[in-house]
Amino acid sequence: MTKALHPVPPVIAALGILGLTAYHASILGMDQGEARAAGKIPAPSSLPHSLRLHGSTPTLAWSPDGSRLAVASSFEYWGFGNVPKQLTGHTGIYVVDPAARTQWRVSTDQGYHPVWVDKNTLAWGHSPYEDGAPGLYVATLQGMNSSVRRVGTWKGVYHTGLASRGGRVVFFSGFPEDKGWVQADLKTGNLTPLTGATAKGVDSWAPPKGAMTSQCLQQAGTAKTGVTPAGAFLLETRSQNVQIPDQPFLFYNYNGSGNRASCAKTGHCGAVLPCLSPRGDRLAYVSPGGAAGTYTVTVMPVPR
């Protein structure tokens, strides 16, 4: 089947309220020197699970119970030529079980901003810009197996996220339907407009206030995480500040000519933010994969 959704977001860019898109996430205001002065900053002693995936637009979402992580392995629309087609056997929506050290693909087509509707149901979007059939997709998970179905007949599905009331998905309806922000009932396929009748004049990067619930938290339990102004991960707990030695993965926009666009101009690129699990006991983050078009996802325990 297929799935898809748009790239990542602003200045700090990517993992937050839109599945990993961090519009409302805060960046910690101290650099590494200040952090050291504030207290201990030990490097984590172990990274219990990590995997390298292909793509340029990583987005993450924790399941409601914090036991599994959904990851989008996908590429930006432009800037990578035929690479996405050459990697169709590797890209898609992945589910990671860090405790069991396992991961599997739920979808073999590119998808963006996976959304946990409940602990066994995943949704994501696929736009007309990617290979495969565009639309809104839902997977019912049964262990490492899943059944995937398409909801409705829409094609322009971008920036999916969990509706604040739960059980429904919010997304930006862009080309070709151009309905603006809408809420989808996954059982009936009915859409509820959130920003009027059309997408004209509506910011596709800014969902209506209060419409979505983030599944990529920068503050949970007694932990707080983010990216410092110096461009480093930092994790704060009740007892210590933990410096993560890996560098954040940087997301960029590309124009129709395949050239990298200016972050200052688009405002929708930068470091992909780390994500705390709902209880704040696990942290997932994305770092460079060591080769073009790859990245590494790491899940580590949050020290107390």
N, C-alpha and C positions, 0 to 999 in steps of 0.2 A: 504494500500500500504506500501511501506517501504522507508527507507532512512538511510544514515549513513555517517560517516566520521571519520577521525582519532582524536586522543586525542588533547591535548594542547601543548604549546611550551616552549620556553627557559626561563632560569633563572627567569624571571619575570612572565613568563608564560602566560597566556591564553587569552585574548579577543582582538584581534586586527585585523591585516590585513587578517588573515585567518578566518574571521568570528569572531573572538574573539581572535584570536591568536596574541600575541603582539610582533612581531619580531622587529618592528621599533618604538615601543612605548618607551617613555622615563620615567624613574622613577625620581620622584622629589628628589633632593639631600639633603633635610633637614630632620632631625628627629623631633619628636614632641617638644622637648625642644627648638630647634632652631626655629620652627614654632611659638611657643608661644612668643619667644623673638622678632620675626619679626612683631607681631601684634596680633589682635584679633583671637581667634580660637573658636568661639561658636559652640556648637553641633547643628545640624539642629533641628529646633523646631518641625518639623513634617515630617513623612515619608508617603507621600500620598498613596503609594501602595506597597505591598509586598506579595510574595507568596512563599511557600515552595514546592520544587520539588525533585524528586528522581534522583540520578545519581552521577557520579564522574568526569565528563568532561564537565562542563557547558561552553557553548559558547553563545555569545549574538551578536545581530546585530540590529541597529536602522534603521527604514524605512527612505526613502529619505526625508520625510517631518517631521520626528521626532515625529510622533504621536503614533507609535506603535513599540514594541520591539519584536523581534523573539528570542526565547530561546530554546536551545537544552537540553532536559532532557534525558541523556544517560550515559552509563557506559563504562569505559575502557574495553578493550578486556579481560584482565586477572585480577585476584585479588579479584573477587567478587562471584566466584562460580556460584550457580544457582540463585542468587539474581536478575539479570536482567530478567530471565524468569519468576520469581515470580511476577515481577512488570510490566509485559507487559501492564497491564491496566492503568498504570500511566505514563510510559515514552513516549517519542515522541517529535515532534516539536510543541512548543507552540507559540501563538501570544498573546501579552499583550497590552491592551489599558489602560494605567495608568489613563487617564482622566476619563474614564467610570468605572474604577476599575473592569475590566473584563479580563478574559483570556480564551482561548480555544485551543484545540489540533487540529492542521492541519494534523498531521500524528500520527498514533498509533504505529508505529515501531520506533526503535531507529534511530536517525539521528544526523549528526554532522555539525557544521559550517553552519547554515542557512544563505542564501544570499538573500537580497532584489534586485530583478532584476528591479522592478519598485514598485510603491506604493501598487500595488495589486497582485504582483507576487513574490512568494518565491521559492527558489531552495535549495537543500541540497544533500548530498551524503550519500550512504550506502555501506559499504565494505563487502566482503565475511566473515569477522570475526564476524559479528553480526547476531542475529536471523532475519529472513526475507529475502526477495529477494534483493540482492545488485543492485546498479545502481545509476544513477543521476535522481532525481525527481524534478518536478516543480508543484507548487500548484497555482491555480488562486483563489484569495480570493474574496468572495462576502459577505460582512458583516462578520458574524461569520460562514458562510458556505464556503466550498472550494471544488474544483475538483482537483484531483491529477493525474498526468500522468508521465510515465517514458520516459526519453529522451534517444534514442540510445539503444544499447545492452551491454554496458560496465558494468563490474562488479567491477573492482578495482578502485573505485572512492574515493579519499581521499583529505582532506584539500581544500574543495571548497571555492571560493572567487569570488567577483564581478570583472569582467575584467575592466581594466582602461577605455576602450572605452565605457563601459556600454552595457547592453542588452545581454551580454554573460557571461558565467561562466568559470573560470579557475579552474583546479583541478590537483592533482597529480595522474597520472595513474600508480598504483602499481599492485601488484598481483591480478588477473592473467595476465592482458594484458601487464603490465610493459612498458608503453610508455613514462614515465617521465611527465614533466609538459605539459599540453595541454590546449587549449581554445576550449570550446564547443559552437556551435551555437544551441540555444534552439529551433529554428524553423526547421532547416534542419537536426539536429543531427550530422552535420559534425564536425570533430575535426581538429584543427590546431596545429601541434607540436610547442612547444616553446623552447625545450631543446634538440632537436635531435630525433633520431628514437627510442631510448630505454631508460629505466630508469637506466641503468647501470652507476654507478658513479655519479648519480644525487641526490642531497640532497632533500629528501621529505619534509623537514621543511623549505626550503628556496625557495620561488617562484622567478622566474626571476625578476630582478629589474624593477619596473615600470609596471609590468603585472597586479597587483591588486590594487583595491581601498578599503581602510579600511571603515568598517561600525561600527567600535568601536574606536572612537577617544579619544585621551588623551589631545587634545587641540582643542577647537572650540569656536568661538565667542571671548569673553574676559575671558573664563575660561580655567583652566588647571588642570588635575587630574593625579593621579598616586599612587604608593605605596612607602612609605619611606623605607630607608635602615633598619629601625627598625621594618618594617613589619606592618605599619598602613596606612590606607587610608588618603589622604590629597587632599583637593579641594581648589584651589586658584581662586579667582575672582578679579575683578578690585579693589574692596573695602575691601576685607577681605580674611583671610584664614579660611576655615571651617574644623574642625576636625570631622570625622565621627566615632562614637563610636564603630561600629561593626568591627570585624576583617575580613580580606580578607580570602576567601576560598582558600585552598591550593590544587593544583593538583599534583598528583604523577603518575609516570610510574610503571608498574608492569611487571615482566618477565613471561615466559611461565609456571613457577612453581607457579605463584600466589603470589610471594614475591615482596615487594616494592623494586624498583631499586634505586640506588643512583642518586640523582639529579646532583651531581658533575660529574657523569659518563655520564648520558644521556643528560644533559643540557636542557631537555624539560619539566621541572616541576617547580613549584613555585606558587606565588600568582596570582590569576586570576585578571587581571587589570580591573578597572572601565571603563565605556564607557560613553562619552558625546554624546548627540544628535547632529545632524548636526549644529543646531544653538547655541549649547552650553547652552541651557536653562533647560536641564534635565540631570540627572546623573543616570545611572543604575550601580549597583554593586552586587557582589555575596559574601555572607558570609556563614559560616557553618550553617547547618540546625538544629543542636542540636541532631541529631542521625546519626549513620553510614549510608552512602549512601544517604544522603539528603543534600540539600543546600537551602539557601534563596536568592531570587532575590528581590532587593529593587529599586524602582524608586523614586527619590526625585527631587524637583525643585532646580535649581541652584540660590542661592541668588545673588542679584545684588550689 
